[in-house]
Amino acid sequence: MIEVVVEDRCNGCGDCVQACPSDVLRMGADGRAVIAHQADCQTCLLCELYCTTDALFVWPQVDRVVGLSAEQALASGQLGAFRRDHGWGEHTTTHTNQHWRMGAIFERARLLAVETAAAKTARPEDIR
């Protein structure tokens, strides 16, 4: 689940907001990404992949918020590790991009998001 946006690293590009399939992130009043709907995070890590400044930290725990601070995320040494390990951006020459293997997981996440959105908008008479 998304835990932290490190404000000092966020350049306000909005790529993470665009990449998120669950609308978890929004652009804040200061022009930087903010976590708007943390509970909707699917832990797909797309926001981390598209963040070229390594300002986002997604914890692998999918069913609850851990509550990490920006300082803890920075101290972990894991900011940017997902991008690096998948050969994205500046890491294409040192790491092989194996992200294509995530296709089935992303499809499951997409279907779950569609189902969840439908359940949120369903009228009581539609539920059986």
C-alpha positions as CSV (number, residue, x, y, z in Angstrom):
1,M,0.0,0.0,0.0
2,I,1.2,3.5,-0.8
3,E,2.7,4.9,2.4
4,V,4.6,8.1,1.6
5,V,5.1,10.9,-0.9
6,V,8.4,12.5,0.0
7,E,7.6,16.1,-0.7
8,D,11.2,17.3,-1.1
9,R,11.6,14.8,-4.0
10,C,8.3,15.4,-5.8
11,N,8.7,17.6,-8.8
12,G,4.9,17.9,-9.5
13,C,5.0,16.2,-12.9
14,G,1.8,14.2,-12.1
15,D,3.0,11.0,-13.8
16,C,2.2,9.0,-10.7
17,V,-1.3,10.4,-10.6
18,Q,-1.8,9.5,-14.2
19,A,-0.4,6.0,-13.8
20,C,-2.5,5.0,-10.7
21,P,-5.4,2.8,-11.8
22,S,-7.3,3.4,-8.6
23,D,-7.2,7.2,-8.3
24,V,-5.3,6.9,-5.0
25,L,-3.1,10.0,-5.8
26,R,-4.1,13.5,-6.6
27,M,-2.2,16.7,-7.2
28,G,-2.2,18.9,-4.1
29,A,-2.7,22.6,-3.8
30,D,1.1,23.0,-3.7
31,G,1.4,21.3,-7.1
32,R,2.8,18.0,-5.7
33,A,1.3,14.6,-5.5
34,V,-0.6,13.7,-2.3
35,I,-2.2,10.5,-1.2
36,A,-5.9,11.1,-1.4
37,H,-7.5,7.6,-1.1
38,Q,-4.9,5.4,0.5
39,A,-7.3,2.6,1.3
40,D,-7.9,2.2,-2.5
41,C,-4.3,1.4,-3.2
42,Q,-3.8,-2.0,-4.9
43,T,-0.1,-2.1,-4.3
44,C,0.5,-2.3,-8.1
45,L,3.6,-0.1,-7.8
46,L,2.8,1.7,-11.1
47,C,3.2,5.0,-9.3
48,E,6.7,4.1,-8.2
49,L,7.6,3.0,-11.7
50,Y,6.6,6.3,-13.2
51,C,8.1,8.5,-10.5
52,T,11.4,9.6,-12.0
53,T,12.4,11.4,-8.8
54,D,11.8,8.4,-6.5
55,A,9.5,10.4,-4.3
56,L,7.0,7.6,-3.6
57,F,7.2,4.6,-1.3
58,V,4.9,1.7,-1.6
59,W,5.1,-0.9,1.2
60,P,4.3,-4.5,0.1
61,Q,1.6,-4.8,2.8
62,V,-1.6,-4.7,0.8
63,D,-4.3,-4.8,3.5
64,R,-3.3,-2.2,6.0
65,V,-1.4,1.1,6.4
66,V,1.9,0.6,8.1
67,G,2.3,4.3,8.9
68,L,5.9,5.0,7.7
69,S,7.2,8.5,7.7
70,A,9.2,10.1,4.9
71,E,12.3,9.8,7.1
72,Q,11.7,6.1,7.5
73,A,11.2,5.7,3.8
74,L,14.4,7.5,3.0
75,A,16.3,5.6,5.6
76,S,15.1,2.3,4.1
77,G,17.2,2.7,1.0
78,Q,14.3,1.4,-1.0
79,L,13.2,4.6,-2.8
80,G,13.6,4.0,-6.5
81,A,14.5,0.3,-6.0
82,F,11.4,-0.9,-7.9
83,R,12.2,1.3,-10.9
84,R,15.9,0.2,-10.8
85,D,15.1,-3.5,-10.4
86,H,12.7,-3.4,-13.4
87,G,15.1,-1.6,-15.7
88,W,13.0,1.5,-16.1
89,G,14.3,5.0,-17.1
90,E,17.9,5.6,-16.4
91,H,18.3,1.9,-15.3
92,T,17.7,0.4,-18.7
93,T,21.5,-0.2,-19.3
94,T,22.1,-1.9,-16.0
95,H,18.9,-4.0,-15.4
96,T,16.6,-6.0,-17.6
97,N,13.0,-4.9,-17.7
98,Q,11.0,-7.8,-16.6
99,H,7.8,-5.8,-15.9
100,W,5.9,-7.5,-18.6
101,R,5.6,-10.5,-16.2
102,M,3.2,-8.4,-14.1
103,G,0.5,-8.5,-16.7
104,A,-1.7,-11.0,-15.0
105,I,-1.5,-9.3,-11.7
106,F,-2.4,-5.9,-13.3
107,E,-5.4,-7.5,-14.9
108,R,-6.6,-8.9,-11.6
109,A,-6.1,-5.5,-10.0
110,R,-8.0,-3.8,-12.8
111,L,-10.9,-6.2,-12.5
112,L,-11.0,-5.8,-8.7
113,A,-11.0,-2.0,-9.1
114,V,-13.9,-2.2,-11.6
115,E,-15.8,-4.5,-9.2
116,T,-15.1,-2.2,-6.2
117,A,-16.2,0.9,-8.1
118,A,-19.4,-0.8,-9.2
119,A,-20.1,-1.9,-5.6
120,K,-19.6,1.7,-4.3
121,T,-22.1,3.0,-6.8
122,A,-24.7,0.2,-6.7
123,R,-28.1,1.1,-5.4
124,P,-29.5,-1.0,-2.5
125,E,-32.2,-2.5,-4.8
126,D,-29.4,-3.7,-7.2
127,I,-27.7,-5.7,-4.5
128,R,-29.0,-9.3,-4.0
